[in-house]
Amino acid sequence: MCSLDLSTMDLDGDKRAKRRKTQTEDDDDHHHHQPQPTAMETLPNEIIVDILSRLPITSLVQFKFVCKRWRALTQDPVLADMHLSWKADGNDPCLILHCDFPIRNQLYFLDLSAHNQDKDKVKRLYVPFQATMPEFDVVGSCNGLLCLSDSLYNDALYVHNPFTMDCIELPKSRQYSDQELVFGFGFHPKTKEYKVVKIVYYRNTSSYSRARRTVYPQSDVQIYTLGSSSWRSLGKVSYQFVRRPSEALVNGRLHWVSRPRRYHPARRLISFDLADEQFREVPKPDCGGLNRCNFHLSVLGGCLAAAVYGNYGKLEIWVMKCYTVKESWVKQFTIGAYMPKCLKLNLDRHRPLKIWKTGSNGKVVRVLCLLNSGEVLLEYKNRVLVSYDPKKGKFRDLVFQGLPNWFQTVVHTGSLNWLNTLH
């Protein structure tokens, strides 16, 4: 007869029941601790992109650090394009401040479209090429990309997105032993191409001139299309431009001011079309003779503008309402003489010489852009930002935490453009 050990069977049954219970609890705990999708993540992708495209660039930069999926979204070209279109549609710009004092060059930014405390703070940007190019000039800003050139050796050029920290060094182009360079950087909406224009004025080292200013009789126009492997030469140019980068990009055309010449004393406005790569003369406003130092170009409301210095510190701003139509030039603003409070301390003796010469050409005030409020944003002596209300005729000194002592302002559109998507 078989005898059954009931106590052993009861113990085995209890163990199996406990194992089943523990496994069920583990399954419940695993299900409970699984990350639940957020309300944002449950939305269709196109709606998420539309929401993000309306945020300031500073918010988008923080957004990419939340998770891998959100980081991938910030690299979506569709989001970059939508964000740019919203920024172009009546939003205040981001300002890049280039500072070359006291020693190394630095870049700072100020987001005027921010809606929080960051609006009043100036922040320093990381410059990835600073070790190899410690001294640089800002050639231009276009759709969130900066083009920067080596101001010491003239042989290095970078295109850089300061917010994605994406950066590429351009191939080397032909150099001359005795040369003077004029740059331009821009984008054409029809060809969808970014191009760097490098105008080289040079002379043979054996030539000798008694002129006070060095004359470079020969020239070479060099073009680099972003994403290509090398530069192209377009040959010589018949104009002598003032040695500073293009100040205005309008309708896919870069603009410079020509130097007066012996047999052609009148200064000219010259454009370069980034699509057909041709130079053309642009009609000037009827505001009297434009001499070497009494005006500069800018872009106001998407239109070509010329700020003309008059007597007693007066400034006239002429705007070309219909591009290339001479009769469409109108004198839109007349701004009287003004000196910001901090400039009355006469601290010019401590100024950095290079940024003073290249930034404002020695003039007191430089016109930057129009703000959403209708005010004109001005830069005084590379030291102060001022807004001018044309309706009330009043000036307002803008105070920002962390503003460097000396700077050159670049009107910039913060974007998520990734250089590897532009090739």
C-alpha positions as a printed NumPy array, in Angstrom:
array([[  0.   ,   0.   ,   0.   ],
       [  1.256,   3.367,  -0.891],
       [  1.259,   6.057,   1.717],
       [  1.094,   9.753,   0.719],
       [  3.046,  12.437,   2.587],
       [  0.33 ,  15.076,   2.655],
       [  2.475,  17.6  ,   4.483],
       [  5.076,  17.523,   1.687],
       [  2.395,  17.94 ,  -0.973],
       [  0.97 ,  20.91 ,   0.894],
       [  4.404,  22.57 ,   1.06 ],
       [  5.03 ,  22.018,  -2.662],
       [  1.621,  23.453,  -3.473],
       [  2.282,  26.476,  -1.33 ],
       [  5.633,  27.114,  -3.116],
       [  4.048,  26.871,  -6.558],
       [  1.278,  29.26 ,  -5.521],
       [  3.822,  31.731,  -4.157],
       [  5.851,  31.534,  -7.399],
       [  2.751,  32.208,  -9.47 ],
       [  1.83 ,  35.133,  -7.241],
       [  5.337,  36.594,  -7.357],
       [  5.461,  36.271, -11.166],
       [  2.079,  37.978, -11.466],
       [  3.239,  40.811,  -9.192],
       [  6.477,  41.214, -11.221],
       [  4.467,  41.395, -14.436],
       [  2.194,  44.011, -12.885],
       [  5.183,  46.019, -11.61 ],
       [  6.889,  45.861, -15.037],
       [  3.721,  47.048, -16.742],
       [  3.264,  49.754, -14.112],
       [  6.838,  51.115, -14.463],
       [  6.876,  51.212, -18.274],
       [  7.143,  54.875, -19.385],
       [  3.792,  56.152, -20.505],
       [  3.722,  58.321, -23.652],
       [  3.291,  62.012, -22.948],
       [  0.416,  63.996, -24.4  ],
       [  2.92 ,  65.59 , -26.798],
       [  4.098,  62.196, -28.059],
       [  0.572,  61.026, -28.844],
       [  0.049,  63.858, -31.33 ],
       [  0.609,  63.301, -35.075],
       [  4.108,  64.207, -36.199],
       [  2.974,  67.047, -38.472],
       [  1.171,  68.752, -35.559],
       [  4.238,  68.447, -33.32 ],
       [  6.403,  69.993, -36.048],
       [  3.917,  72.854, -36.495],
       [  3.945,  73.589, -32.737],
       [  7.726,  73.485, -32.482],
       [  8.211,  75.699, -35.539],
       [  6.65 ,  78.618, -33.636],
       [  9.082,  78.479, -30.694],
       [ 12.122,  80.758, -30.275],
       [ 15.421,  79.147, -31.235],
       [ 16.579,  79.143, -27.604],
       [ 13.591,  76.948, -26.649],
       [ 14.253,  74.551, -29.541],
       [ 17.879,  74.142, -28.522],
       [ 16.746,  73.033, -25.037],
       [ 14.014,  70.849, -26.531],
       [ 16.513,  68.561, -28.296],
       [ 17.987,  67.426, -24.976],
       [ 14.713,  65.923, -23.674],
       [ 14.927,  62.529, -25.412],
       [ 16.215,  60.795, -28.536],
       [ 12.949,  61.173, -30.427],
       [ 12.777,  64.897, -29.769],
       [ 16.423,  65.298, -30.72 ],
       [ 15.678,  63.536, -34.024],
       [ 12.808,  65.973, -34.6  ],
       [ 15.138,  68.971, -34.271],
       [ 17.209,  67.524, -37.127],
       [ 14.186,  67.241, -39.432],
       [ 14.639,  69.59 , -42.443],
       [ 10.858,  70.128, -42.515],
       [ 10.981,  71.637, -39.017],
       [ 13.968,  73.813, -39.966],
       [ 12.124,  75.169, -43.024],
       [  8.882,  75.831, -41.132],
       [ 10.756,  77.519, -38.292],
       [ 12.514,  79.823, -40.757],
       [  9.233,  80.734, -42.452],
       [  7.693,  81.691, -39.108],
       [ 10.751,  83.749, -38.146],
       [ 10.599,  85.577, -41.456],
       [  6.917,  86.351, -40.939],
       [  7.172,  89.358, -38.641],
       [  9.19 ,  88.056, -35.677],
       [ 11.954,  90.054, -34.018],
       [ 15.411,  88.754, -34.92 ],
       [ 18.194,  87.203, -32.931],
       [ 21.336,  89.337, -32.689],
       [ 24.85 ,  87.935, -32.935],
       [ 27.435,  90.124, -31.219],
       [ 30.994,  89.75 , -32.509],
       [ 33.533,  90.892, -29.943],
       [ 37.273,  91.076, -30.656],
       [ 38.312,  92.711, -27.4  ],
       [ 40.408,  92.328, -25.286],
       [ 42.196,  89.279, -26.76 ],
       [ 40.386,  86.414, -28.513],
       [ 37.34 ,  86.851, -30.687],
       [ 34.042,  85.771, -29.127],
       [ 30.458,  85.423, -30.325],
       [ 27.463,  86.301, -28.146],
       [ 23.749,  86.178, -28.882],
       [ 20.626,  87.993, -27.85 ],
       [ 17.189,  86.605, -28.753],
       [ 14.783,  89.521, -29.114],
       [ 11.883,  87.15 , -29.868],
       [ 12.155,  85.271, -26.545],
       [  9.163,  85.656, -24.222],
       [ 10.891,  84.99 , -20.895],
       [ 13.759,  86.374, -18.84 ],
       [ 16.214,  85.255, -21.566],
       [ 15.083,  88.234, -23.644],
       [ 17.211,  90.533, -21.482],
       [ 20.277,  88.269, -21.235],
       [ 23.284,  88.128, -23.517],
       [ 24.817,  84.646, -23.714],
       [ 28.175,  83.558, -25.048],
       [ 28.26 ,  81.074, -27.923],
       [ 30.652,  78.184, -28.31 ],
       [ 33.037,  78.714, -31.264],
       [ 34.259,  75.259, -32.419],
       [ 37.036,  76.571, -34.667],
       [ 38.513,  79.051, -32.186],
       [ 41.703,  77.036, -31.643],
       [ 42.572,  77.083, -35.362],
       [ 41.114,  80.53 , -36.161],
       [ 41.305,  82.73 , -33.031],
       [ 40.87 ,  85.998, -34.986],
       [ 37.978,  86.18 , -37.44 ],
       [ 35.544,  88.459, -39.242],
       [ 31.835,  87.774, -39.787],
       [ 31.326,  87.673, -43.563],
       [ 27.546,  87.387, -43.356],
       [ 24.467,  85.736, -41.878],
       [ 21.812,  83.91 , -43.892],
       [ 18.969,  81.587, -42.785],
       [ 20.648,  80.806, -39.486],
       [ 24.112,  80.172, -40.942],
       [ 27.139,  82.355, -40.296],
       [ 30.078,  82.649, -42.673],
       [ 33.351,  83.626, -40.983],
       [ 36.774,  84.4  , -42.416],
       [ 40.263,  84.358, -40.925],
       [ 41.252,  87.977, -40.24 ],
       [ 44.937,  87.159, -39.695],
       [ 45.969,  84.992, -42.634],
       [ 43.013,  85.29 , -45.074],
       [ 43.171,  81.596, -45.949],
       [ 40.415,  79.99 , -43.843],
       [ 36.622,  80.204, -44.19 ],
       [ 33.977,  78.483, -42.086],
       [ 30.21 ,  78.163, -42.351],
       [ 28.716,  77.653, -38.919],
       [ 25.304,  77.303, -37.277],
       [ 25.884,  78.703, -33.771],
       [ 22.814,  76.97 , -32.317],
       [ 23.222,  73.432, -33.675],
       [ 27.038,  73.908, -33.398],
       [ 27.264,  72.414, -36.887],
       [ 30.386,  73.685, -38.656],
       [ 32.361,  73.03 , -41.846],
       [ 35.629,  74.461, -43.138],
       [ 35.51 ,  75.425, -46.802],
       [ 38.173,  74.245, -49.261],
       [ 41.139,  76.553, -49.811],
       [ 40.973,  78.892, -52.786],
       [ 43.698,  80.56 , -54.815],
       [ 45.838,  83.05 , -52.867],
       [ 48.018,  85.961, -53.994],
       [ 51.04 ,  87.311, -52.163],
       [ 49.74 ,  90.901, -52.124],
       [ 45.955,  91.015, -52.04 ],
       [ 42.843,  92.653, -50.603],
       [ 39.639,  90.67 , -50.051],
       [ 35.936,  91.523, -50.204],
       [ 33.426,  88.821, -49.199],
       [ 29.747,  88.026, -49.538],
       [ 27.541,  85.148, -48.353],
       [ 23.951,  84.397, -49.274],
       [ 21.154,  82.15 , -50.483],
       [ 19.001,  82.334, -53.604],
       [ 15.356,  81.221, -53.12 ],
       [ 15.025,  79.888, -56.699],
       [ 18.183,  77.782, -56.935],
       [ 18.05 ,  76.838, -53.209],
       [ 21.827,  77.212, -53.083],
       [ 24.095,  78.905, -50.566],
       [ 27.138,  80.607, -52.05 ],
       [ 30.243,  82.359, -50.756],
       [ 31.628,  85.137, -52.976],
       [ 35.29 ,  86.037, -52.589],
       [ 36.506,  89.046, -54.594],
       [ 40.305,  89.202, -54.645],
       [ 42.046,  92.442, -55.595],
       [ 45.773,  91.87 , -56.114],
       [ 48.922,  93.25 , -57.715],
       [ 52.329,  91.981, -58.722],
       [ 54.819,  92.375, -55.893],
       [ 57.28 ,  94.051, -58.27 ],
       [ 54.881,  96.907, -59.042],
       [ 55.358, 100.223, -57.254],
       [ 52.88 , 103.001, -56.585],
       [ 53.294, 106.469, -55.068],
       [ 49.601, 106.688, -54.242],
       [ 48.635, 107.172, -50.58 ],
       [ 46.348, 104.146, -50.77 ],
       [ 47.636, 100.882, -52.148],
       [ 46.122, 100.245, -55.561],
       [ 45.274,  96.69 , -56.639],
       [ 44.799,  96.836, -60.416],
       [ 43.916,  93.169, -60.94 ],
       [ 40.979,  91.162, -59.641],
       [ 39.596,  87.645, -59.471],
       [ 36.002,  86.736, -58.495],
       [ 35.862,  83.325, -56.81 ],
       [ 32.629,  81.443, -56.051],
       [ 31.995,  78.514, -53.739],
       [ 28.627,  76.724, -53.698],
       [ 27.945,  75.03 , -50.376],
       [ 28.153,  71.287, -50.888],
       [ 30.517,  71.405, -53.871],
       [ 34.126,  70.21 , -53.803],
       [ 35.993,  73.31 , -54.993],
       [ 35.906,  77.008, -55.857],
       [ 35.202,  78.394, -59.333],
       [ 36.684,  81.535, -60.887],
       [ 34.46 ,  83.987, -62.771],
       [ 37.38 ,  86.143, -63.889],
       [ 37.873,  89.815, -63.127],
       [ 35.383,  92.435, -61.962],
       [ 35.306,  95.995, -63.303],
       [ 34.311,  97.56 , -59.956],
       [ 36.448,  98.449, -56.944],
       [ 34.467,  97.796, -53.76 ],
       [ 34.967,  99.219, -50.286],
       [ 36.815,  96.642, -48.242],
       [ 34.021,  95.261, -46.091],
       [ 31.591,  92.369, -46.577],
       [ 28.302,  92.724, -48.417],
       [ 25.929,  94.658, -46.147],
       [ 22.624,  93.631, -47.735],
       [ 21.117,  90.464, -49.227],
       [ 17.845,  91.23 , -51.054],
       [ 16.032,  89.058, -53.638],
       [ 18.937,  86.609, -53.809],
       [ 21.384,  89.433, -54.596],
       [ 24.357,  90.635, -52.556],
       [ 25.099,  94.37 , -52.519],
       [ 28.259,  96.446, -52.193],
       [ 29.243, 100.083, -52.583],
       [ 31.955, 100.932, -55.117],
       [ 34.949, 103.13 , -54.418],
       [ 35.259, 106.385, -56.36 ],
       [ 37.83 , 106.225, -59.15 ],
       [ 39.786, 108.912, -60.993],
       [ 37.608, 108.892, -64.101],
       [ 34.477, 107.586, -62.319],
       [ 34.155, 109.702, -59.138],
       [ 30.542, 108.77 , -58.439],
       [ 29.99 , 105.889, -56.02 ],
       [ 27.738, 103.109, -57.277],
       [ 25.467, 100.494, -55.741],
       [ 26.39 ,  97.135, -57.243],
       [ 24.526,  93.843, -56.857],
       [ 25.631,  90.281, -57.518],
       [ 22.898,  87.805, -58.468],
       [ 23.556,  84.457, -56.778],
       [ 21.508,  82.659, -59.447],
       [ 23.046,  83.847, -62.758],
       [ 26.272,  85.119, -61.083],
       [ 26.211,  88.508, -62.8  ],
       [ 27.101,  91.956, -61.408],
       [ 24.547,  94.723, -62.027],
       [ 24.273,  98.373, -61.1  ],
       [ 21.344,  99.298, -58.835],
       [ 19.824, 102.806, -59.101],
       [ 20.696, 105.079, -56.167],
       [ 18.307, 107.291, -54.186],
       [ 18.141, 111.009, -55.007],
       [ 19.655, 112.103, -51.72 ],
       [ 22.625, 114.084, -52.955],
       [ 26.142, 112.858, -53.656],
       [ 27.108, 109.652, -51.885],
       [ 30.752, 109.96 , -50.934],
       [ 33.071, 107.407, -49.433],
       [ 31.999, 107.516, -45.793],
       [ 28.585, 109.126, -45.565],
       [ 26.268, 106.125, -45.924],
       [ 25.887, 102.392, -45.444],
       [ 23.465,  99.735, -46.683],
       [ 21.046,  97.596, -44.676],
       [ 17.81 ,  95.625, -45.069],
       [ 14.6  ,  97.033, -43.587],
       [ 11.386,  95.052, -43.873],
       [ 12.91 ,  92.897, -46.619],
       [ 13.787,  95.976, -48.731],
       [ 17.143,  97.457, -49.659],
       [ 17.872, 100.522, -47.52 ],
       [ 20.575, 103.206, -47.458],
       [ 21.331, 105.11 , -44.25 ],
       [ 22.792, 108.511, -45.189],
       [ 24.668, 110.649, -42.66 ],
       [ 23.872, 114.35 , -42.802],
       [ 25.026, 117.488, -41.01 ],
       [ 24.923, 117.832, -37.219],
       [ 24.507, 114.105, -36.615],
       [ 21.268, 113.755, -38.593],
       [ 20.559, 110.414, -40.267],
       [ 18.23 , 109.818, -43.234],
       [ 17.051, 106.298, -44.063],
       [ 16.019, 105.725, -47.69 ],
       [ 14.159, 102.513, -48.6  ],
       [ 13.718, 101.002, -52.076],
       [ 10.105,  99.773, -51.932],
       [ 10.188,  98.067, -55.347],
       [ 13.524,  96.454, -56.053],
       [ 15.565,  97.94 , -58.953],
       [ 12.942, 100.681, -59.563],
       [ 14.658, 104.032, -58.996],
       [ 11.389, 105.91 , -58.458],
       [ 10.494, 103.6  , -55.559],
       [ 13.232, 105.039, -53.301],
       [ 11.523, 106.91 , -50.447],
       [ 12.941, 108.723, -47.445],
       [ 11.192, 106.659, -44.779],
       [ 12.883, 107.92 , -41.607],
       [ 14.756, 111.018, -40.484],
       [ 16.574, 110.491, -37.201],
       [ 18.035, 113.413, -35.287],
       [ 21.338, 113.527, -33.421],
       [ 21.497, 111.447, -30.245],
       [ 24.211, 110.323, -27.845],
       [ 23.483, 107.448, -25.417],
       [ 24.188, 108.218, -21.757],
       [ 27.099, 105.82 , -21.329],
       [ 28.887, 107.241, -24.378],
       [ 29.031, 110.686, -22.815],
       [ 31.803, 109.366, -20.557],
       [ 34.179, 109.569, -23.551],
       [ 35.674, 106.089, -23.266],
       [ 36.706, 105.896, -26.937],
       [ 40.387, 105.885, -26.021],
       [ 39.999, 102.26 , -24.89 ],
       [ 38.339, 101.062, -28.072],
       [ 39.683,  98.058, -30.049],
       [ 40.972,  99.523, -33.31 ],
       [ 39.965,  96.726, -35.714],
       [ 36.305,  96.412, -34.778],
       [ 35.991, 100.212, -34.742],
       [ 37.262, 100.478, -38.315],
       [ 35.387,  97.541, -39.853],
       [ 32.188,  97.69 , -37.82 ],
       [ 30.812, 101.172, -38.444],
       [ 33.487, 102.772, -40.602],
       [ 34.157, 105.272, -37.833],
       [ 30.576, 106.617, -37.737],
       [ 28.619, 107.095, -34.548],
       [ 25.483, 105.137, -35.491],
       [ 24.645, 102.126, -37.645],
       [ 21.115, 101.069, -38.696],
       [ 20.429,  97.378, -37.919],
       [ 16.777,  96.48 , -38.59 ],
       [ 13.105,  97.217, -37.995],
       [ 11.445,  95.71 , -34.915],
       [  7.884,  94.372, -34.72 ],
       [  6.908,  97.45 , -32.746],
       [  7.826,  99.658, -35.717],
       [ 10.904, 100.98 , -33.926],
       [ 14.295, 101.162, -35.636],
       [ 17.131,  99.252, -33.956],
       [ 20.419, 101.191, -33.942],
       [ 23.972, 100.471, -32.815],
       [ 26.033, 103.378, -31.429],
       [ 29.831, 103.293, -31.638],
       [ 29.936,  99.49 , -31.324],
       [ 28.973,  99.86 , -27.678],
       [ 25.246, 100.527, -27.208],
       [ 21.982,  99.252, -28.707],
       [ 19.26 , 101.861, -29.029],
       [ 15.679, 101.708, -30.301],
       [ 14.134, 104.731, -32.013],
       [ 10.364, 105.264, -32.123],
       [  9.622, 107.232, -35.345],
       [  6.052, 108.043, -34.235],
       [  7.106, 109.685, -30.973],
       [ 10.577, 110.723, -32.097],
       [ 12.05 , 109.221, -28.922],
       [ 15.188, 107.163, -28.27 ],
       [ 15.523, 104.357, -25.723],
       [ 18.841, 102.875, -24.571],
       [ 18.478,  99.088, -24.395],
       [ 20.045,  97.461, -21.34 ],
       [ 20.982,  93.769, -21.424],
       [ 22.668,  91.647, -18.801],
       [ 26.091,  90.429, -19.959],
       [ 26.481,  92.83 , -22.901],
       [ 30.191,  93.029, -23.873],
       [ 31.915,  96.419, -23.756],
       [ 32.684,  96.473, -27.501],
       [ 30.907,  94.562, -30.237],
       [ 29.733,  94.522, -33.824],
       [ 26.087,  93.514, -34.237],
       [ 24.972,  91.022, -36.889],
       [ 21.223,  90.688, -37.49 ],
       [ 20.647,  86.931, -37.461],
       [ 17.788,  84.449, -37.774],
       [ 18.314,  81.578, -35.36 ],
       [ 17.526,  78.292, -37.108],
       [ 18.01 ,  74.521, -36.976],
       [ 19.596,  74.314, -40.433],
       [ 22.   ,  71.366, -40.483],
       [ 24.827,  71.699, -42.959],
       [ 24.774,  68.013, -43.935],
       [ 21.196,  68.436, -45.227],
       [ 22.273,  71.288, -47.523],
       [ 24.848,  69.306, -49.527]])
